[in-house]
Every structure is written in structure tokens, then in C-alpha cells.
């Protein structure tokens, strides 16, 4: 069943996700990947969205294998606000091929934003165009 999601629900989900990310980083002290989908409109969960999310997770796991990265922890959450997956990887965050980025929110105060650092490693995956036709119209609500 497709449920309409409010802005407050989305903001609460984001806060829970940030809290979970901080807990995982504090527990493992290893690189963390949080995979979500940016879905426009008020409906964030449907069979088609779940199928796309599952495909994204499959592609991520393929990239982990290709890069010889082993997840120490993995978890997936399905809420009305959307699907989320978390992966803590058994890797050195400062290994060759990673770059330090200053984009981890530490303070959300609009007058004084603060950001911490994280290391990032880019893995690219090309996806073939999908020839399938669906009833989903992301612009229907506009």
C-alpha cells in the first residue's frame, strides 16, 4: 500500500538516519556507506521503488566484491519514508584511492553550520537503460 509522507516524517527519518550513522561510526571506526534513494513526491515506498532499491543494493554488493571490500555490518530498513541500507566496510579510510571531504554535518544551526571530515572513495557503476514501461509517473503530482 502506498502511503503519503509528510515533511515532518521525512525530517524525523533523516534525524534517525544521522543518529544511526553516528552510532555505527562510533562503534566500528570504519568507512560507512548509507544508501538511500531520492524520490520526488509524497510517496516514498512502493513496489517499483523497492525493486529499484534492491537493484541498487545488488550493484553496491558487486562493487564491494570488485574492490575487495568486505562489509563488517550491513542492515536495510524499509519505512514509509523510504528504504535505507547501511554498510560498514572493512577498509582503511585513508587507503590509496580515497579522498578526505569536509561534508559531515556536525551542527544544523542555519546561522553557524559546522562540518566534520570523512574519507570518500568513488566507485562507478554504469546502468543500462531500462526498456520496461511502468505506470509510475514521478511528475503526476506536479
N, C-alpha and C positions, 0 to 999 in steps of 0.2 A: 504494500500500500504506500502510495506517495503522500508525504506529509509536508505541508508548507512550514518553513522555518523562519523565525523572526530574527531581526538583527541582534537582539539581546541573547538569543540562543546561540547565534554564531560567535558572538564575543565571549560568552561563557565557555564555549567549546575551545576557543583559542586559548583562553586562560588555563583551562585544564591541560591542553596540549603542551603549553610552555612549562607548566608545573611538572608534567611527566618527563619532558625533555631534561629539565634541570635535575630531577631525581636520577635519571639514567646516567647523565654526565657525572654526577657526584659519586654514583655507585661504581661505575666502570672506568672512568677516566680514559675513555677511548672514543674514537670518532663515532658520531651518531648521524644516522640518516632518518629523517622524518618524511615520509611520502604521503602527500595528500593530493587531491585534485581540486582545481579552481573551477567551480561550476557556477555559471551565471544563473540568476533567477532564484526564486524562493524554494525550489525543490532540489534538495542536495543528495537524495538517495532514491534510486530506482533500479530495476533490474539492468538496464543499459549502463548506468553509472557504475554499478557493482561489477559488471563484465569488463568495463574499461579499467577499473581499479585492479581487478585480478590480472589483467593483461600487463598493466604497468608493473605489478609486483613480480610477475614472471620475467619480464625484461630486466628488472633490477637484479633478480637472482642470477640470471645469465651473465650480467656484468660482473657480479661478485665472483662467479666462477672464472670468468675470463681474466680478472685482475688478481685471482688467487687470494681473495678476501673471504674470511670465514666469519659469519655472524655469531657473536657470543650470546646475543639476545635478539629475539625477534618477536613481535607482537602486532596484531592487527585489531582495530576497533571499528565497529560499524554502528554509527549513531544516525539519528535523523538529520544531523548537521553534516553528515558525510563520513566517508571512510578515511581511516588513518592507519599507517603502518610505521613501525619503529624498528630500526636495525642498529645494533651496536656492533661495530666491526672490530675484529682482532687485527688491528693495524696500528702502526706508529703514526700519530697525527702529523709528525714532521718529516715523514719519509720523502725521498725524492719524488717529485711529481705533484706535491701538494703546495698550496699557497695559503698564506695567512690572510684572512679577510676580517675586517672590523665591521661586523654587522649583526652581532648577537645582542638583542635588546636587553639592557640592564635596568633602564628606567623608562617608564612610559609617560612621564610628565611632559606634556607638549611644550612647556616653557624651558625644559632642561633635559633633552633626550641624551641618554648615555648608551654607548655600545661597547660590548666586550669583543674579544677576538675568538676566532675559530680557524681551523685549517680546512681547506677545501681541496678536493681532487675531482677533476672533471672526467666523467666517463660518458661518451656519446653513443647513443643508440638511434639508428635510423628506423623509422617505421614505415611500412608500405602503406599506400593509400588504401582505405577500406572501400571496396566496391559495394558493400552492403547498404541497402536502403532501410531506414528506420522511420518510425512515426514521431520520433523526438525532434522537436523544433526549439532550439535554445532561444530563439528570438520571439516566440509566441507571446510572452508576457509583455513585450515592449510596445 
